Amino acid sequence: MSRLWGVVVAMPVLATGVATGLATVPAVSAPVATCSPAAGPAVAVAAVPAPFELLLADGTRVRIAGIGLAAAGEGNAFSEVTLRALVAPGPVRLGAGLPRLDRYGRRVTRVATATGADVGERLVAAGAALVGPSPFTEAEGPCRARLLAAEASARAAGAGLWADGTFTVDAADDPLLEARAGRYALVEGRIAGVGKAGRTRYLNFGRRWSLDFTATIAESDGAWPRGWGIGPTALDGTRVRVRGWLEADDGGLVRLGRPEDLERQGGLAQR
């Protein structure tokens, strides 16, 4: 039976083809908000010192926004080689806006090749990166939707690090899931119940909430956060895929920070 997955967001996004343990779903067209290419001044690249990092000729260190690896050291070589091939032909352009620096002093931004291709999107499509955990700003949400589409295509095709198991989609009922804590994980399963304690909503993937995998969503002022596009009661019993850093807590825990971290079976959920 065909299954569609959609990101639970209020803005229009693309429902994409994905490979799951249940079915492979062809891509379907839907309106996608515009993602403008990075269009800053052209700058030369001096080196690729690490996955998703560029050293520019003027000494600026750049961390490509919105992408990452499942765990430090896993897939580094493939990701670096792929990035070098993308930026080798010529200068790159950085995203507009005020510089945003990470704790290492790197400018976190989108990057485009001399021909206008989004470098992060190309890396994800090649299976050399996952979407997240490096955040986008709210204004760059449509670009994150494009990254999610590229990731779905790479997953379905078994591209790059999806082919050798470096990138995986874990089952929420996998008894070994918690043992993989410390990784940036994609976890798929059915929500068995939705609870609340204080300002936190708990998406429980089993009836033994102290033993089974859980995802959480922090509420603002005690109310369901805006922008998620669907209320908590509608998630009860729904099959979903979540993404985030996996913590070793009562069967495994992922804290969802943005609507795009939750994909819902059955298409798009919108307000």
C-alpha positions in Angstrom: 0.0 0.0 0.0 1.4 3.4 -0.9 2.3 5.7 1.9 3.1 9.4 1.8 5.2 11.3 4.4 4.8 15.0 4.9 6.6 17.4 7.2 4.3 18.8 9.8 4.5 22.5 9.1 2.2 25.3 8.3 4.0 26.5 5.2 3.8 24.5 1.9 6.4 21.9 1.6 7.3 19.1 -0.8 6.1 15.6 -0.1 9.0 13.4 -1.3 9.7 9.9 -2.2 11.3 8.0 0.7 12.5 4.5 1.4 11.2 3.0 4.7 10.8 -0.4 6.2 7.2 -0.3 4.9 7.3 0.9 1.4 9.1 3.1 -1.1 7.0 6.0 -2.1 7.4 8.0 -5.3 7.8 11.7 -5.2 4.7 13.8 -5.7 4.6 17.5 -6.6 3.3 20.2 -4.2 4.0 23.9 -3.9 7.2 24.8 -2.3 8.0 28.2 -0.9 10.9 29.9 -2.7 14.4 29.2 -1.6 16.6 31.9 -2.9 20.2 30.9 -3.8 23.1 32.2 -1.8 24.1 35.3 -3.7 26.9 37.0 -1.8 30.1 38.2 -3.4 32.2 35.5 -5.1 35.0 34.3 -2.9 37.8 31.8 -3.5 38.2 28.6 -1.5 41.6 28.0 -0.1 41.0 24.6 1.6 38.4 22.1 2.9 39.8 21.4 6.4 36.8 19.3 7.6 33.4 18.0 6.5 31.1 20.9 5.7 33.8 23.4 6.5 35.5 25.8 4.1 38.6 28.0 4.6 38.3 31.0 2.3 41.2 32.8 0.7 40.6 35.8 3.0 41.0 33.6 6.1 37.2 33.3 6.8 36.2 29.9 8.1 32.7 28.8 7.0 30.5 26.0 8.3 27.7 25.1 5.8 24.4 25.5 7.5 21.7 22.9 7.9 23.6 19.7 7.4 25.7 17.3 9.4 26.8 13.7 10.1 25.2 11.1 12.3 28.3 11.0 14.5 31.7 12.6 14.6 34.2 10.7 12.5 31.7 8.6 10.6 31.7 9.3 6.9 34.3 12.1 7.2 36.4 11.0 4.2 33.5 10.6 1.8 31.9 13.9 2.8 35.2 15.8 2.5 35.9 14.4 -1.0 32.4 15.2 -2.2 32.7 18.8 -0.9 36.1 19.3 -2.5 34.7 18.1 -5.8 31.7 20.6 -5.5 33.8 23.7 -4.8 36.9 22.9 -6.9 35.7 24.4 -10.2 35.7 28.0 -8.9 34.7 30.6 -6.3 31.7 30.2 -4.0 29.0 32.6 -2.8 27.8 32.8 0.8 24.3 33.5 2.0 23.2 37.0 2.6 22.5 38.6 6.0 24.5 39.3 9.1 27.3 36.8 9.9 26.3 34.1 12.4 29.3 32.5 14.2 29.4 29.2 15.9 31.4 28.4 19.1 34.4 27.7 16.9 34.3 31.1 15.3 33.1 29.8 11.9 30.5 31.7 9.9 27.4 29.4 9.6 25.7 30.1 6.3 24.4 28.5 3.1 27.0 28.2 0.3 26.5 28.2 -3.5 28.8 27.2 -6.2 29.9 29.6 -9.0 27.0 28.2 -11.1 24.4 28.8 -8.3 24.0 25.2 -7.1 23.4 25.0 -3.3 26.4 23.1 -1.9 24.5 21.8 1.2 21.7 20.4 -1.0 24.2 18.7 -3.4 26.0 17.1 -0.4 22.7 15.8 1.0 21.6 14.5 -2.4 24.9 12.6 -2.8 24.4 10.9 0.6 27.3 12.8 2.0 25.3 14.6 4.7 22.1 14.5 6.7 19.6 17.4 7.2 20.6 18.9 10.5 21.7 19.5 13.1 23.1 22.9 12.2 20.1 25.2 12.3 18.7 27.6 9.7 17.0 30.9 10.6 13.2 31.1 10.3 13.6 32.9 7.0 15.5 29.9 5.5 12.8 27.4 6.2 12.0 26.8 2.5 15.6 25.9 2.0 15.4 23.3 4.7 12.4 21.9 2.9 14.5 21.5 -0.2 17.2 19.7 1.9 14.6 17.3 3.3 13.5 16.5 -0.3 17.1 15.9 -1.3 17.6 13.6 1.7 14.5 11.6 0.9 15.8 11.0 -2.7 19.2 10.0 -1.4 17.7 7.6 1.1 15.4 6.0 -1.5 18.3 5.6 -4.0 20.8 4.3 -1.4 23.2 7.0 -2.3 26.6 7.6 -0.6 26.5 6.9 3.2 23.0 5.4 3.0 24.4 2.5 1.1 26.8 1.2 3.7 24.6 1.8 6.8 26.4 4.8 8.1 23.1 6.7 7.6 20.0 4.8 8.8 16.4 5.2 9.8 16.0 3.4 13.2 12.9 1.7 14.4 11.4 3.2 17.5 10.8 -0.3 19.0 14.4 -1.4 18.4 15.6 -2.7 21.8 19.1 -1.5 21.0 18.1 2.0 20.1 19.1 3.6 23.4 22.6 2.0 23.1 23.2 4.2 20.0 22.8 7.4 22.1 25.0 10.3 21.1 24.2 10.1 17.5 22.0 12.4 15.3 19.2 9.9 14.6 16.2 9.4 12.4 13.7 7.3 14.3 10.4 5.9 12.8 7.4 4.4 14.6 3.9 4.8 15.7 3.0 7.2 18.6 1.2 5.2 21.2 0.2 8.1 23.3 0.8 11.9 23.9 1.4 13.1 27.5 2.2 16.4 29.1 4.3 17.4 32.1 4.9 21.1 32.9 5.8 22.8 29.6 6.8 19.6 27.8 4.7 17.3 25.5 5.8 13.7 25.4 5.3 11.6 22.3 5.4 8.1 23.6 6.2 5.3 21.2 5.2 2.5 23.6 2.9 1.9 26.5 5.9 1.4 28.9 6.9 5.1 28.8 9.9 4.5 31.1 11.3 1.8 28.8 10.2 2.8 25.3 11.5 5.5 23.0 10.1 9.0 23.5 10.2 12.3 21.6 9.5 15.6 23.3 8.3 19.0 22.2 8.8 22.1 24.5 5.7 24.3 24.8 5.8 28.1 25.0 4.0 29.6 28.0 2.2 26.2 28.5 0.6 26.3 25.0 1.2 24.1 22.0 3.9 25.9 20.0 2.9 27.8 16.9 4.0 26.7 13.5 3.7 22.9 14.0 0.6 22.7 11.9 -1.1 20.0 13.8 -2.3 19.6 17.4 -1.0 17.0 19.9 -4.2 14.9 20.0 -4.0 14.4 16.2 -0.6 12.8 16.6 -1.9 10.1 18.9 -1.8 6.8 16.9 0.0 8.3 14.0 3.1 6.8 12.3 5.9 9.4 12.2 9.6 9.9 11.6 11.5 12.1 14.0 15.0 13.5 13.9 17.4 14.9 16.5 20.2 14.0 18.9 19.5 10.6 20.5 19.8 10.6 24.3 20.2 7.7 26.6 17.0 8.1 28.7 14.3 5.5 29.3 14.6 3.6 26.0 16.0 6.6 24.1 14.9 10.2 23.8 14.9 12.8 21.0 14.0 16.5 21.7 12.3 18.0 18.7 13.3 21.6 18.2 11.4 22.6 15.0 8.4 21.4 13.0 10.6 19.9 10.3 12.0 17.4 12.9 8.6 15.6 12.7 7.4 13.9 9.5 3.9 12.4 9.5 2.6 9.4 7.5 -0.4 10.2 5.3 0.7 13.4 3.6 0.9 17.0 4.8 -0.6 18.2 8.0 -1.5 21.9 7.9 -3.4 24.3 10.0 
